Amino acid sequence: MVLGAGAAVALAYLFGSKRLQVDAPKPETLDDLDARYQALLEDLRTHVANKHLLPADEFAKEKARLELAAAEILRSRAGKQHDEVKKQARVERQAAVAPTLTSKNPALMGALVGVAVVAFFAILGWQLTQSATEKPDDMQQRMGPAAGNPPMQQRPQADPKLDALAAKVQSSPDDVEAVSSLAIHLFKRQAFDDALPLVKRATFLDPFHPRGRVGRAVTRALDGDVKGSIDELEALAARYPEAYDASYFAGMLAMEDNDQRRALKDLELYVALAPQSEQPPMMRMAVSQLKKDLAGAPKP
């Protein structure tokens, strides 16, 4: 008896809840509002066509009612459309600021470009200078605390180019060339948080600008797509002579991806195309040393 009563109550609840769900009015969509509006317009046309069948005051009263109802539907439709646009914009904004840089591999942001630059030039610089004599000041500084002397504090080096680019962007915020150049320079200095807003700004100003596209290609590596970033950077460098920085970043990322032959090809192109004043110190010597090392290594 208890089981039977419980089953009856459960069935009654299920059927009752389904009936409530079916009877519950669904929110009107834009198509529903359009259908209601078109129906009112049809009623209004019919009413006007039958004007001679009604007294003047009754005709005017009904005509005003239909017009007010149609206007109310138009207001509802405009409000609902505005809400949907805001909702879509909110979704796109949330997708645009998704935390990709610090998701599963937070060290990737510094490892892909930053560590590549530091490790590449550190290793090659050591190979180039291992036969050189050391200065007494350098030896004393490296001994530091071991010799009983306090370590010297390194003062931040001034960057006149960075200051000049920042001043140009500040005076001309809509200059896509200046914005893109500043973003690329910040990427080279590993200032990723400062460079990313500039990449977005350059994309907003001109999504097809070659140097702006170089910045977007670098962000693909920051998001984890290293090989895709290298492919895009190499394509930009091959198509646009002014996008020579693409070869630089492609070479650095190829070194990080342990593809030294591809890195050599990209860095040689960068040395050939980039102005001498914009190339990092010892870049040509580093490329020459890498070429020698690969010449003596067996081909895969």
ABEGO torsion letter per residue (X at the ends): XAAAAAAAAAAAAAAAAAAAAAABBBBBBAAAAAAAAAAAAAAAAAAAAAAAABBAAAAAAAAAAAAAAAAAAAAAAAAAAAAAAAAAAAAAAAAAABBAAABABAAAAAAAAAAAAAAAAAAAAAAAAAABBBBAAAAAAAAEAAAGBBBBBBBBBBBAAAAAAAAAAAABAABAAAAAAAAAAAAAAGBAAAAAAAAAAAAAABAABAAAAAAAAAAAAAAGBAAAAAAAAAAAAAABAAAAAAAAAAAAAAAAAGBAAAAAAAAAAAAAABBAAABBBGAAAAAAAAAAAAAABBBX
